Amino acid sequence: MIRDKQIGFLGAGNMAEAIIRGLLEQSGVSPEQLGASDPRQERLNDLKRGSGIHVETDNRKLVEWADVVVLAVKPQAAATVLEEIRNLTTSGVVFVSVAAGLTTRSIEEALGGESRVVRAMPNTPALVRAGATALCRGQHANAADVAIARAIFDAVGISIVLDESQIDAATGLSGSGPAYVFLILEALADAGVKVGLPRGTSLQLAAQTLMGSAKLLLETDGDPSQLRNMVTSPGGTSLAGLQALEEGGLRTTLSSAVEAATQRAIELGKEK
Ligand SMILES: NC(=O)c1ccc[n+]([C@@H]2O[C@H](COP(=O)([O-])OP(=O)(O)OC[C@H]3O[C@@H](n4cnc5c(N)ncnc54)[C@H](OP(=O)(O)O)[C@@H]3O)[C@@H](O)[C@H]2O)c1
């Protein structure tokens, strides 16, 4: 599906580099099939040296070269880039955007014609190939275009297809989610220190516990409450800990966090 495509990245930053590495190492894509454009020649030289891909300082040339274009610049730079490449994506290019908050409609309007747009919301664990990406398609993109976009993000984790009306919710949950989890990890590590563990050990135990629990859930297709019951014996230690969490309002707090972030994503989308 993507093995015969030329995939170009507009913007050669962290997200582009993570996906390029994932594609080269996981998807059987060759360096000749990948390209990136960026204003910084030095950055491009580093990327070319590390991966052997085609690099370019001219965004228009990159789009003309590619079958699939991934917009991977910061949202603030997106309008300029879209303006620059207007009318170049109307002849069969699949255009995938990771720019947070930009709707498929606004991208389609900026690109002109009947551009085939897929919008994606990845998250930072994509940098270690454990990302969760929510995707939706614009009005001219077809199922094959979505499959191409999924193949790109599956190289750095998992992808889920949603309706565009659900993308702000995914932003509030999985897009911003790593920030919540890092705060939880920081708090757990501090708590471990409070009860007598060295800081490094405490953080390591907390992080591995979080990763292992998520892995157990995903790999057994499990139900979180059942998995929780597995470690909770009557009158035991987990029950004492869980009781404190419920008294502290953990569920409500996490729910409020996801709702607040979703609301903020909706507001930011309206400002664009
Ligand atoms: N990182 C994540 O985990 C994550 C998660 C979800 C969504 N995203 C989205 O992914 C996009 C990229 O994020 P990132 O973290 O990879 O950002 P980044 O590291 O700043 O990468 C953006 C790259 O685009 C370059 N650029 C700026 N203006 C350009 C132009 N006119 N033409 C071509 N390239 C240009 C930047 O160069 P300069 O540095 O010289 O400006 C930089 O190298 C953002 O839209 C963000 O919303 C990222």
The ligand as an SDF file (V2000), in Angstrom:
LIG
                    3D

 48 52  0  0  0  0  0  0  0  0999 V2000
    5.4240   16.2580   18.7140 N   0  0  0  0  0  0  0  0  0  0  0  0
    4.2780   15.6340   18.9650 C   0  0  0  0  0  0  0  0  0  0  0  0
    4.1760   14.7070   19.7440 O   0  0  0  0  0  0  0  0  0  0  0  0
    2.9920   16.0320   18.2740 C   0  0  0  0  0  0  0  0  0  0  0  0
    1.8040   15.4580   18.7070 C   0  0  0  0  0  0  0  0  0  0  0  0
    0.6430   15.7840   18.0360 C   0  0  0  0  0  0  0  0  0  0  0  0
    0.6840   16.6540   16.9720 C   0  0  0  0  0  0  0  0  0  0  0  0
    1.8700   17.1850   16.5970 N   0  0  0  0  0  0  0  0  0  0  0  0
    1.8960   18.1210   15.4860 C   0  0  0  0  0  0  0  0  0  0  0  0
    2.9900   17.8260   14.6570 O   0  0  0  0  0  0  0  0  0  0  0  0
    3.4280   19.0350   14.0480 C   0  0  0  0  0  0  0  0  0  0  0  0
    4.9370   19.0800   14.1390 C   0  0  0  0  0  0  0  0  0  0  0  0
    5.3340   19.0250   15.4960 O   0  0  0  0  0  0  0  0  0  0  0  0
    6.8580   18.8100   15.9040 P   0  0  0  0  0  0  0  0  0  0  0  0
    6.8660   18.5470   17.3410 O   0  0  0  0  0  0  0  0  0  0  0  0
    7.4840   17.8400   14.9700 O   0  0  0  0  0  0  0  0  0  0  0  0
    7.4210   20.2940   15.6140 O   0  0  0  0  0  0  0  0  0  0  0  0
    8.9120   20.7420   15.2470 P   0  0  0  0  0  0  0  0  0  0  0  0
    9.9020   19.7880   15.8350 O   0  0  0  0  0  0  0  0  0  0  0  0
    9.0130   22.2030   15.5650 O   0  0  0  0  0  0  0  0  0  0  0  0
    8.9560   20.5400   13.6610 O   0  0  0  0  0  0  0  0  0  0  0  0
    8.4360   21.4400   12.7230 C   0  0  0  0  0  0  0  0  0  0  0  0
    9.4860   21.6310   11.6410 C   0  0  0  0  0  0  0  0  0  0  0  0
    8.9040   22.4040   10.5880 O   0  0  0  0  0  0  0  0  0  0  0  0
    9.8700   23.3660   10.1850 C   0  0  0  0  0  0  0  0  0  0  0  0
    9.2520   24.4940    9.4870 N   0  0  0  0  0  0  0  0  0  0  0  0
    8.8970   25.7200    9.9840 C   0  0  0  0  0  0  0  0  0  0  0  0
    8.3930   26.4760    9.0010 N   0  0  0  0  0  0  0  0  0  0  0  0
    8.4200   25.7270    7.8570 C   0  0  0  0  0  0  0  0  0  0  0  0
    8.0630   25.9720    6.5080 C   0  0  0  0  0  0  0  0  0  0  0  0
    7.5440   27.1490    6.1440 N   0  0  0  0  0  0  0  0  0  0  0  0
    8.2370   24.9870    5.6110 N   0  0  0  0  0  0  0  0  0  0  0  0
    8.7630   23.7810    5.9660 C   0  0  0  0  0  0  0  0  0  0  0  0
    9.1330   23.4980    7.2390 N   0  0  0  0  0  0  0  0  0  0  0  0
    8.9670   24.4570    8.1650 C   0  0  0  0  0  0  0  0  0  0  0  0
   10.5090   23.7700   11.4900 C   0  0  0  0  0  0  0  0  0  0  0  0
   11.7170   24.4670   11.2670 O   0  0  0  0  0  0  0  0  0  0  0  0
   12.1570   25.6050   12.3770 P   0  0  0  0  0  0  0  0  0  0  0  0
   12.4350   24.8410   13.6160 O   0  0  0  0  0  0  0  0  0  0  0  0
   13.3440   26.2300   11.7530 O   0  0  0  0  0  0  0  0  0  0  0  0
   10.9760   26.5200   12.5110 O   0  0  0  0  0  0  0  0  0  0  0  0
   10.7140   22.4080   12.1520 C   0  0  0  0  0  0  0  0  0  0  0  0
   11.8900   21.7680   11.7130 O   0  0  0  0  0  0  0  0  0  0  0  0
    2.7310   20.1770   14.7610 C   0  0  0  0  0  0  0  0  0  0  0  0
    1.7090   20.7090   13.9210 O   0  0  0  0  0  0  0  0  0  0  0  0
    2.0980   19.5450   15.9740 C   0  0  0  0  0  0  0  0  0  0  0  0
    0.8340   20.1220   16.2660 O   0  0  0  0  0  0  0  0  0  0  0  0
    3.0300   16.9000   17.2300 C   0  0  0  0  0  0  0  0  0  0  0  0
  1  2  1  0
  2  3  2  0
  2  4  1  0
  4  5  1  0
  4 48  2  0
  5  6  2  0
  6  7  1  0
  7  8  2  0
  8  9  1  0
  8 48  1  0
  9 10  1  0
  9 46  1  0
 10 11  1  0
 11 12  1  0
 11 44  1  0
 12 13  1  0
 13 14  1  0
 14 15  2  0
 14 16  1  0
 14 17  1  0
 17 18  1  0
 18 19  2  0
 18 20  1  0
 18 21  1  0
 21 22  1  0
 22 23  1  0
 23 24  1  0
 23 42  1  0
 24 25  1  0
 25 26  1  0
 25 36  1  0
 26 27  1  0
 26 35  1  0
 27 28  2  0
 28 29  1  0
 29 30  1  0
 29 35  2  0
 30 31  1  0
 30 32  2  0
 32 33  1  0
 33 34  2  0
 34 35  1  0
 36 37  1  0
 36 42  1  0
 37 38  1  0
 38 39  2  0
 38 40  1  0
 38 41  1  0
 42 43  1  0
 44 45  1  0
 44 46  1  0
 46 47  1  0
M  CHG  2   8   1  16  -1
M  END
$$$$
